Amino acid sequence: MARKSKMTVLKRQREMKKAEKAALKRSNRDERRAADPVGQEDRIASRDDLEGYGFGPDEEDEEAEDSETQS
């Protein structure tokens, strides 16, 4: 029977710990996806969201809205 060196034992423990951490991340990700009822394709930013990110209406859009309200 071969005697195991301490380095190989430590290496195997590191590999097991890394694999367990990756499995935990995968399961957490799957749980988050299952808990999220809204799919990626259903996510559409509202006008308020866009303004919050600095994508406010252009001057042309404001002029078009003004002309529509005056008509």
MIDOSE-1310 file (N, C-alpha, C; in nm, 2 decimals, decimal comma, always signed):
residues 71
mark	+0,08/-0,12/+0,00/+0,00/+0,00/+0,00/+0,09/+0,12/+0,00; +0,06/+0,21/-0,09/+0,14/+0,34/-0,10/+0,10/+0,44/+0,00; +0,19/+0,50/+0,05/+0,17/+0,61/+0,15/+0,14/+0,74/+0,07; +0,03/+0,81/+0,11/-0,01/+0,93/+0,04/+0,07/+1,05/+0,10
skmt	+0,12/+1,13/+0,01/+0,20/+1,25/+0,06/+0,10/+1,35/+0,11; +0,14/+1,44/+0,19/+0,05/+1,55/+0,25/+0,01/+1,64/+0,14; +0,10/+1,67/+0,04/+0,07/+1,76/-0,07/-0,05/+1,71/-0,15; -0,05/+1,58/-0,19/-0,16/+1,53/-0,27/-0,29/+1,53/-0,19
vlkr	-0,28/+1,51/-0,06/-0,41/+1,51/+0,02/-0,46/+1,65/+0,02; -0,37/+1,75/+0,04/-0,42/+1,89/+0,04/-0,47/+1,93/-0,10; -0,41/+1,88/-0,20/-0,45/+1,92/-0,34/-0,59/+1,86/-0,36; -0,61/+1,74/-0,32/-0,74/+1,68/-0,34/-0,85/+1,75/-0,26
qrem	-0,82/+1,79/-0,14/-0,91/+1,87/-0,05/-0,95/+2,00/-0,12; -0,85/+2,07/-0,18/-0,87/+2,20/-0,24/-0,96/+2,18/-0,36; -0,94/+2,07/-0,44/-1,02/+2,04/-0,56/-1,17/+2,01/-0,51; -1,18/+1,93/-0,41/-1,32/+1,90/-0,36/-1,39/+2,03/-0,31
kkae	-1,32/+2,11/-0,24/-1,38/+2,23/-0,19/-1,42/+2,32/-0,31; -1,34/+2,33/-0,41/-1,37/+2,41/-0,53/-1,49/+2,36/-0,60; -1,50/+2,22/-0,61/-1,61/+2,16/-0,68/-1,74/+2,18/-0,60; -1,73/+2,17/-0,47/-1,85/+2,19/-0,39/-1,90/+2,34/-0,40
kaal	-1,81/+2,43/-0,40/-1,84/+2,57/-0,42/-1,91/+2,60/-0,55; -1,86/+2,54/-0,66/-1,92/+2,56/-0,79/-2,06/+2,49/-0,79; -2,08/+2,38/-0,73/-2,21/+2,31/-0,72/-2,31/+2,40/-0,65; -2,26/+2,46/-0,54/-2,35/+2,55/-0,46/-2,39/+2,67/-0,54
krsn	-2,30/+2,73/-0,61/-2,33/+2,84/-0,70/-2,43/+2,81/-0,81; -2,42/+2,69/-0,87/-2,51/+2,64/-0,97/-2,65/+2,62/-0,91; -2,66/+2,56/-0,79/-2,79/+2,54/-0,73/-2,85/+2,67/-0,69; -2,78/+2,77/-0,64/-2,83/+2,90/-0,61/-2,88/+2,97/-0,73
rder	-2,81/+2,96/-0,84/-2,85/+3,03/-0,96/-2,98/+2,97/-1,02; -2,99/+2,83/-1,01/-3,11/+2,77/-1,05/-3,23/+2,81/-0,97; -3,21/+2,82/-0,84/-3,32/+2,86/-0,75/-3,36/+3,00/-0,78; -3,27/+3,09/-0,81/-3,30/+3,23/-0,84/-3,38/+3,23/-0,97
raad	-3,34/+3,16/-1,07/-3,41/+3,16/-1,19/-3,55/+3,10/-1,18; -3,57/+3,00/-1,10/-3,70/+2,94/-1,07/-3,79/+3,03/-1,00; -3,73/+3,11/-0,91/-3,81/+3,20/-0,83/-3,85/+3,33/-0,90; -3,78/+3,36/-1,01/-3,81/+3,48/-1,09/-3,92/+3,45/-1,19
pvgq	-4,04/+3,50/-1,17/-4,15/+3,47/-1,26/-4,14/+3,54/-1,40; -4,06/+3,65/-1,40/-4,05/+3,73/-1,52/-3,93/+3,68/-1,60; -3,95/+3,64/-1,73/-3,84/+3,59/-1,81/-3,76/+3,71/-1,87; -3,65/+3,68/-1,93/-3,56/+3,78/-1,98/-3,63/+3,86/-2,09
edri	-3,71/+3,79/-2,18/-3,78/+3,86/-2,29/-3,89/+3,95/-2,24; -3,94/+3,93/-2,12/-4,05/+4,01/-2,07/-4,01/+4,14/-2,00; -3,88/+4,16/-1,99/-3,83/+4,28/-1,92/-3,81/+4,39/-2,02; -3,90/+4,49/-2,00/-3,90/+4,61/-2,08/-3,89/+4,73/-1,99
asrd	-3,80/+4,82/-2,02/-3,78/+4,94/-1,94/-3,89/+5,04/-1,97; -3,95/+5,10/-1,86/-4,05/+5,20/-1,88/-3,98/+5,33/-1,90; -4,06/+5,43/-1,93/-4,01/+5,57/-1,96/-3,93/+5,62/-1,84; -3,99/+5,60/-1,72/-3,93/+5,64/-1,60/-3,79/+5,57/-1,57
dleg	-3,78/+5,44/-1,61/-3,66/+5,37/-1,59/-3,55/+5,43/-1,68; -3,59/+5,46/-1,81/-3,50/+5,51/-1,90/-3,45/+5,65/-1,86; -3,54/+5,73/-1,81/-3,50/+5,86/-1,76/-3,41/+5,85/-1,64; -3,43/+5,75/-1,56/-3,34/+5,73/-1,44/-3,20/+5,70/-1,49
ygfg	-3,18/+5,63/-1,60/-3,05/+5,59/-1,65/-2,99/+5,70/-1,74; -3,06/+5,81/-1,76/-3,01/+5,92/-1,83/-3,05/+5,92/-1,98; -3,14/+5,83/-2,02/-3,19/+5,83/-2,15/-3,33/+5,89/-2,16; -3,33/+6,02/-2,13/-3,45/+6,10/-2,13/-3,51/+6,12/-2,28
pdee	-3,62/+6,17/-2,29/-3,68/+6,19/-2,42/-3,60/+6,30/-2,50; -3,59/+6,28/-2,63/-3,51/+6,37/-2,71/-3,60/+6,50/-2,73; -3,54/+6,60/-2,78/-3,62/+6,72/-2,81/-3,72/+6,70/-2,92; -3,69/+6,61/-3,02/-3,78/+6,57/-3,12/-3,91/+6,50/-3,06
deea	-3,88/+6,41/-2,96/-3,99/+6,34/-2,90/-4,08/+6,44/-2,82; -4,02/+6,54/-2,76/-4,10/+6,64/-2,68/-4,18/+6,72/-2,78; -4,13/+6,76/-2,89/-4,20/+6,84/-2,99/-4,32/+6,76/-3,05; -4,30/+6,63/-3,07/-4,40/+6,55/-3,12/-4,51/+6,53/-3,02
edse	-4,48/+6,52/-2,89/-4,58/+6,51/-2,79/-4,65/+6,64/-2,77; -4,59/+6,75/-2,79/-4,65/+6,88/-2,77/-4,75/+6,90/-2,89; -4,71/+6,86/-3,01/-4,80/+6,88/-3,12/-4,92/+6,79/-3,11; -4,91/+6,67/-3,05/-5,02/+6,58/-3,04/-5,12/+6,63/-2,93
tqs	-5,07/+6,69/-2,83/-5,15/+6,74/-2,72/-5,23/+6,86/-2,76; -5,17/+6,94/-2,85/-5,23/+7,07/-2,89/-5,34/+7,04/-3,00; -5,33/+6,93/-3,07/-5,43/+6,90/-3,18/-5,56/+6,86/-3,12
